[in-house]
Amino acid sequence: DLLGSWKRIYAVVLGELLLCILLFRLFSWVYS
Amino acid sequence: MSRLDWFVLVGALLFVVLWGLYKGRGATTGEGYIGGGRDHRWWLIGLSIIATQTSAITFLSTPGQAYVDGMRFVQFYFGLPIAAVVLSVTLIPLYHRLKVSTAYELLEARFDLKTRLLAAILFLIQRGLAVGLTIFAPALVLSVLLGWSLHVNILIVGLLVMIYTVTGGTKAVAWAHSSQMVIIACGMILAGIMTAHRLPAHVSFGDALHVAGGLGRLNVIDAHFDPNNRYNLWSGLIGGFFLMLSYFGTDQSQVQRYLAGSSVTQSRLGLLLNGMIKVPMQFLILLLGALVFVFYQFHTPPLFFNPGPVKQVMAGPDAAAYRALESDFAVARGLQSQRAEAYVQARHSGDPAQAAEAKAQLQQAHAQSETVRRKGVALIEKANPGTNPSDTNYIFLAYVLSALPVGLVGLVIAAVFSGSMSSMSGEISALGATTVVDLWRRLVGGSQGQREVWVGRIATFAWGCFAMAFAEYAARLGSLIEAVNILGSLFYGTILGIFITAFYVKRVRGGTAFWAALVAEAGVLLCFAFTSISFLWYNLIGCVAVVGLAWAFSLFQPPGPEAIPLA
């Protein structure tokens, strides 16, 4: 036993999910 | 299929088998065969996890789902990254610390043998049946659209998988997965690029998205809470979280992938890689389906994409009525194409009022053609009583066969085979491992040497044969297939509840968890039989029921030694 600490890696993974949800919402709104 | 398509298809499949055989050689102990030598790096684990979850029906059905229903299916995966983080913190370090080979070994250390066997047998039942459907569903689509024999198709997929899986075990499966993911990624990316190119020259990518969005196909997020609605933000985040927690944390077909990691770090990073890739990957596959939908705004699609049930109508008394509907549909779609052209032109004119008017007219034309299609589907249902005629699984491959160039057709079909093989190999390998570790090694007292490699090979071979036999039988199941598909959700919640009790309800000992699991499972089956609650919520119901009942039962258990703490 990449980003220096596990907390930071978990934050990146969950942050990406949140970003996806927000971008998908924006995507639906722009093209509806 | 042209000669070039056959060359690409056969070449890709041979490469997968030979690569798996080459990389999987040299397993000399049971631990090496089942644990893959425990030297896998994070990227290999990540690819292997994604490949096991990605079956052929994932990318045959997913674009079709976007075509028929829009992109809201992506919400199903929102719980996955959260589950990956929770498992990285809790179960992965524990599995490594206890040096287990299967997830269920842990339950005997914490409770007793019968709780371990209950979880292992529930896994063997639901995964053993599901693996048969994993190879049956795509084989059926290929046999209908290409005229190939269903039996030969199942036999080829099954035998190709067994060559490297039975011989090399977990290591062969993981390396074959990496090559299968390359084939799948190439096939889907090239199909997406080519679909965008096949749109009319004056229709830009932005225009295509506006057409798809105007007709309700880009409805990605639905924040409205409704327990009977299968795909919304909350069913994905809550129900999906519990499903993914159970699937990645307690299903041996996934646990075995990251237990092959060389350390806690490698296993965690592999699972987290899957957590980061899966949602964008599903979004792109659904977007491909939305582009196919736009393609068919400018080309006339068949009234129904699955030719099998249509043949039944044409052989019956409603043949003339169906033919009349087909010509009505062609006229309606012709009008819809004109309206789609007009909408694109109106958008280019830069006049918002004109664009809004053109969009309303396109929506009206689409509603008219959908009305004709529904009448056609009603005739199909009448001619095929007792079945649920759906063409969702057929749309993408029918499009590929009719619209994509030579060579790429072979690559997409190689991707379909790769998806079938990747799921089947991961699953029969896990079924074999659970049979050896939780039944043979534990109940018969087998050793871990060379003999166990052969027992593992025999068990894996037997599960492969069972999967192929069930796939052959599945053609007679009809709509029961849907029941087998949700079988996972019927058991997953209960298994997850046992694991959560093991961790966090320290007063529960011995057989208490076993009896709580049996009662909770009966409750889930009653929900399935008598309510319309969407299956994603069974994962939460089963899990909460086990934890609550185990705690309640523990109030009446006789005093005994403290349980071995896990967390």
Chai-1 contact restraints between the chains, C-beta under 6 A:
chainA,res_idxA,chainB,res_idxB,connection_type,confidence,min_distance_angstrom,max_distance_angstrom,comment,restraint_id
A,D1,B,S263,contact,1.0,0.0,6.0,A-B,restraint_1
A,D1,B,V264,contact,1.0,0.0,6.0,A-B,restraint_2
A,D1,B,T265,contact,1.0,0.0,6.0,A-B,restraint_3
A,Y10,B,V85,contact,1.0,0.0,6.0,A-B,restraint_4
A,V13,B,P81,contact,1.0,0.0,6.0,A-B,restraint_5
A,V13,B,V85,contact,1.0,0.0,6.0,A-B,restraint_6
A,V13,B,L272,contact,1.0,0.0,6.0,A-B,restraint_7
A,V13,B,G275,contact,1.0,0.0,6.0,A-B,restraint_8
A,V13,B,M276,contact,1.0,0.0,6.0,A-B,restraint_9
A,E16,B,M276,contact,1.0,0.0,6.0,A-B,restraint_10
A,L17,B,P81,contact,1.0,0.0,6.0,A-B,restraint_11
A,C20,B,V279,contact,1.0,0.0,6.0,A-B,restraint_12
A,F24,B,V220,contact,1.0,0.0,6.0,A-B,restraint_13
A,F24,B,I221,contact,1.0,0.0,6.0,A-B,restraint_14
A,R25,B,I221,contact,1.0,0.0,6.0,A-B,restraint_15
A,S28,B,L218,contact,1.0,0.0,6.0,A-B,restraint_16
A,S28,B,N219,contact,1.0,0.0,6.0,A-B,restraint_17
A,S28,B,V220,contact,1.0,0.0,6.0,A-B,restraint_18
A,S28,B,I221,contact,1.0,0.0,6.0,A-B,restraint_19
A,Y31,B,L209,contact,1.0,0.0,6.0,A-B,restraint_20
A,Y31,B,H210,contact,1.0,0.0,6.0,A-B,restraint_21
A,Y31,B,G213,contact,1.0,0.0,6.0,A-B,restraint_22
A,Y31,B,L218,contact,1.0,0.0,6.0,A-B,restraint_23
A,S32,B,G213,contact,1.0,0.0,6.0,A-B,restraint_24
